[in-house]
């Protein structure tokens, strides 16, 4: 479990503290400064596209039936 602060609008200095399993979280390559700018600007100031560390599941190959 990790502690996650979810800021609320319109005042991002208030919010909710949630306890989330680490397996449900995605680690972003974003500094604290970038995250604060992103929250305060309501998403208008975005950092360079963050690299997501969690891998996407591989697609299963479907075999075609031939007659």
Buried (B, 14 or more C-beta within 10 A) or exposed (E): EEEEEEBEEEEBEEBEEEEEEEEEEEEBEBEEEBBEBBBEEEEEEEBEEBEEEEEEEEEEEEEEEEE
